[in-house]
């Protein structure tokens, strides 16, 4: 489970720890679909019409996930720029695999109804 330290990540505020866990699972799922850099994640979320948090939410969450060893950064050269691409670690893949256990009760029923 993800543990967000208030001292280290003061801007990463979620009203409930389960929301942080679900946000982490969503980010793991997104990165698993396609390895991306942080700005690309923001653009993808905005383009798809989903929740589109800004850099002040995305980067602290990515940093927390790096600290928890759920993802790692690879450097990829893009022209003159070097991009930090995020990829899942084995721990991240395992958390994503076990993530279904998080969606129980009303949340599970809601998601089933929404995709049916």
C-alpha positions as CSV (number, residue, x, y, z in Angstrom):
1,X,0.0,0.0,0.0
2,X,1.2,3.5,-0.8
3,X,2.1,5.7,2.2
4,X,2.3,9.4,1.5
5,X,4.3,11.2,4.1
6,X,2.9,14.7,4.8
7,X,6.4,16.0,5.5
8,X,7.9,14.9,2.2
9,X,4.9,15.5,-0.1
10,X,3.0,18.4,1.3
11,X,1.2,19.1,-2.1
12,X,0.0,15.5,-2.5
13,X,-3.2,15.7,-0.6
14,X,-6.0,13.1,-0.8
15,X,-9.0,13.2,1.5
16,X,-8.7,9.5,2.1
17,X,-5.8,7.0,1.7
18,X,-8.0,4.8,-0.6
19,X,-8.1,7.7,-3.1
20,X,-4.3,7.8,-3.2
21,X,-4.3,4.0,-3.8
22,X,-6.8,4.3,-6.6
23,X,-4.9,7.2,-8.2
24,X,-1.7,5.1,-8.0
25,X,-3.4,2.1,-9.6
26,X,-4.7,4.3,-12.4
27,X,-1.3,5.8,-13.1
28,X,0.2,2.3,-13.1
29,X,-2.4,1.1,-15.5
30,X,-1.8,4.2,-17.8
31,X,2.0,3.7,-17.8
32,X,1.6,0.0,-18.4
33,X,-0.4,0.7,-21.5
34,X,2.4,3.0,-22.8
35,X,5.7,4.2,-21.3
36,X,5.4,8.0,-21.0
37,X,7.0,11.1,-19.6
38,X,5.1,13.2,-17.1
39,X,3.9,15.9,-19.6
40,X,2.7,13.2,-21.9
41,X,0.7,11.7,-19.1
42,X,-0.9,15.1,-18.5
43,X,-1.6,15.6,-22.2
44,X,-3.1,12.1,-22.5
45,X,-5.5,12.6,-19.6
46,X,-6.6,16.0,-21.0
47,X,-7.1,14.6,-24.5
48,X,-9.1,11.6,-23.4
49,X,-11.5,13.8,-21.4
50,X,-10.8,12.1,-18.1
51,X,-9.6,13.7,-15.0
52,X,-6.8,16.1,-16.0
53,X,-4.8,17.1,-13.0
54,X,-1.9,19.4,-13.5
55,X,1.7,19.0,-12.9
56,X,1.2,19.8,-9.2
57,X,-0.6,16.5,-8.8
58,X,1.1,14.3,-11.4
59,X,4.7,14.8,-10.5
60,X,4.4,14.4,-6.7
61,X,2.5,11.1,-7.3
62,X,5.1,10.0,-9.8
63,X,7.8,10.8,-7.2
64,X,6.0,8.8,-4.6
65,X,5.7,5.9,-7.0
66,X,9.4,6.1,-7.7
67,X,10.2,6.1,-4.0
68,X,7.9,3.1,-3.5
69,X,9.8,1.4,-6.4
70,X,6.6,0.9,-8.4
71,X,8.0,2.7,-11.4
72,X,11.4,3.8,-12.6
73,X,12.8,6.4,-14.9
74,X,14.6,5.7,-18.2
75,X,16.2,8.5,-20.1
76,X,15.2,8.7,-23.8
77,X,16.8,11.2,-26.2
78,X,14.2,13.0,-28.3
79,X,16.2,15.3,-30.6
80,X,18.2,17.6,-28.4
81,X,16.0,16.9,-25.3
82,X,16.4,14.0,-22.9
83,X,13.0,12.8,-21.6
84,X,12.5,10.9,-18.4
85,X,10.2,8.1,-19.4
86,X,8.4,6.2,-16.6
87,X,8.2,2.4,-16.8
88,X,6.7,-0.1,-14.4
89,X,8.9,-2.2,-12.1
90,X,8.1,-5.8,-11.1
91,X,6.6,-4.3,-7.9
92,X,4.4,-2.0,-10.0
93,X,3.3,-4.8,-12.2
94,X,2.4,-6.9,-9.1
95,X,0.5,-4.0,-7.5
96,X,-1.4,-3.5,-10.8
97,X,-2.2,-7.2,-11.0
98,X,-3.5,-7.2,-7.4
99,X,-5.4,-3.9,-7.9
100,X,-8.7,-5.5,-8.6
101,X,-9.0,-6.2,-4.8
102,X,-9.2,-2.5,-4.2
103,X,-12.4,-2.1,-6.2
104,X,-15.0,-3.7,-4.0
105,X,-18.5,-3.0,-2.8
106,X,-20.2,0.1,-4.3
107,X,-17.2,1.1,-6.3
108,X,-17.1,-2.3,-8.1
109,X,-20.9,-2.2,-8.7
110,X,-20.6,1.4,-10.0
111,X,-17.8,0.5,-12.4
112,X,-19.7,-2.5,-13.7
113,X,-22.8,-0.4,-14.4
114,X,-20.8,2.3,-16.1
115,X,-19.1,-0.1,-18.6
116,X,-22.1,-2.3,-19.2
